[in-house]
Amino acid sequence: ATKEGDICDLVYEVSKCFQRTSPE
C-alpha cells in the first residue's frame, strides 16, 4: 500500500473510533 493509502486507512480507523465514542 502507498503512504497516502496507509494515511487514509489510519484516518478512517480514527474516524470510526471517534464516531463510536461520540455521545449520541
N, CA, C and O atoms as a GROMACS GRO file, in nm:
protein
   96
    1ALA      N    1   0.085  -0.121   0.000
    1ALA     CA    2   0.000   0.000   0.000
    1ALA      C    3   0.088   0.125   0.000
    1ALA      O    4   0.199   0.124   0.053
    2THR      N    5   0.037   0.231  -0.059
    2THR     CA    6   0.114   0.356  -0.064
    2THR      C    7   0.101   0.430   0.069
    2THR      O    8   0.011   0.402   0.148
    3LYS      N    9   0.189   0.526   0.092
    3LYS     CA   10   0.184   0.602   0.217
    3LYS      C   11   0.050   0.674   0.228
    3LYS      O   12  -0.011   0.679   0.335
    4GLU      N   13   0.004   0.732   0.117
    4GLU     CA   14  -0.125   0.802   0.118
    4GLU      C   15  -0.236   0.705   0.153
    4GLU      O   16  -0.329   0.740   0.225
    5GLY      N   17  -0.228   0.584   0.102
    5GLY     CA   18  -0.329   0.482   0.130
    5GLY      C   19  -0.329   0.448   0.278
    5GLY      O   20  -0.435   0.434   0.340
    6ASP      N   21  -0.208   0.433   0.336
    6ASP     CA   22  -0.198   0.400   0.479
    6ASP      C   23  -0.257   0.512   0.562
    6ASP      O   24  -0.330   0.486   0.659
    7ILE      N   25  -0.226   0.637   0.525
    7ILE     CA   26  -0.278   0.751   0.600
    7ILE      C   27  -0.430   0.754   0.591
    7ILE      O   28  -0.499   0.780   0.690
    8CYS      N   29  -0.483   0.726   0.473
    8CYS     CA   30  -0.629   0.725   0.454
    8CYS      C   31  -0.692   0.620   0.544
    8CYS      O   32  -0.793   0.645   0.609
    9ASP      N   33  -0.630   0.501   0.547
    9ASP     CA   34  -0.683   0.393   0.632
    9ASP      C   35  -0.676   0.434   0.777
    9ASP      O   36  -0.769   0.408   0.854
   10LEU      N   37  -0.566   0.499   0.817
   10LEU     CA   38  -0.549   0.541   0.956
   10LEU      C   39  -0.656   0.642   0.993
   10LEU      O   40  -0.720   0.630   1.098
   11VAL      N   41  -0.676   0.742   0.908
   11VAL     CA   42  -0.777   0.844   0.934
   11VAL      C   43  -0.915   0.780   0.943
   11VAL      O   44  -0.997   0.818   1.026
   12TYR      N   45  -0.939   0.682   0.856
   12TYR     CA   46  -1.069   0.614   0.855
   12TYR      C   47  -1.090   0.541   0.988
   12TYR      O   48  -1.198   0.549   1.046
   13GLU      N   49  -0.988   0.470   1.035
   13GLU     CA   50  -0.998   0.397   1.161
   13GLU      C   51  -1.021   0.495   1.276
   13GLU      O   52  -1.104   0.468   1.364
   14VAL      N   53  -0.949   0.606   1.277
   14VAL     CA   54  -0.963   0.706   1.382
   14VAL      C   55  -1.103   0.765   1.378
   14VAL      O   56  -1.164   0.789   1.483
   15SER      N   57  -1.154   0.788   1.258
   15SER     CA   58  -1.288   0.845   1.244
   15SER      C   59  -1.392   0.751   1.304
   15SER      O   60  -1.484   0.795   1.372
   16LYS      N   61  -1.377   0.621   1.278
   16LYS     CA   62  -1.470   0.524   1.333
   16LYS      C   63  -1.463   0.526   1.485
   16LYS      O   64  -1.565   0.516   1.553
   17CYS      N   65  -1.342   0.540   1.538
   17CYS     CA   66  -1.323   0.543   1.683
   17CYS      C   67  -1.396   0.663   1.741
   17CYS      O   68  -1.466   0.650   1.842
   18PHE      N   69  -1.382   0.779   1.679
   18PHE     CA   70  -1.449   0.899   1.728
   18PHE      C   71  -1.600   0.882   1.720
   18PHE      O   72  -1.672   0.923   1.811
   19GLN      N   73  -1.648   0.823   1.613
   19GLN     CA   74  -1.792   0.803   1.597
   19GLN      C   75  -1.845   0.710   1.706
   19GLN      O   76  -1.956   0.730   1.756
   20ARG      N   77  -1.766   0.609   1.743
   20ARG     CA   78  -1.810   0.514   1.844
   20ARG      C   79  -1.812   0.580   1.982
   20ARG      O   80  -1.902   0.553   2.062
   21THR      N   81  -1.713   0.666   2.009
   21THR     CA   82  -1.703   0.727   2.141
   21THR      C   83  -1.788   0.853   2.152
   21THR      O   84  -1.809   0.904   2.262
   22SER      N   85  -1.837   0.903   2.040
   22SER     CA   86  -1.916   1.026   2.043
   22SER      C   87  -2.053   1.000   2.105
   22SER      O   88  -2.122   0.907   2.064
   23PRO      N   89  -2.094   1.080   2.203
   23PRO     CA   90  -2.224   1.063   2.267
   23PRO      C   91  -2.338   1.101   2.174
   23PRO      O   92  -2.344   1.214   2.125
   24GLU      N   93  -2.427   1.008   2.149
   24GLU     CA   94  -2.539   1.037   2.060
   24GLU      C   95  -2.662   0.958   2.103
   24GLU      O   96  -2.767   0.969   2.041
   0.00000   0.00000   0.00000
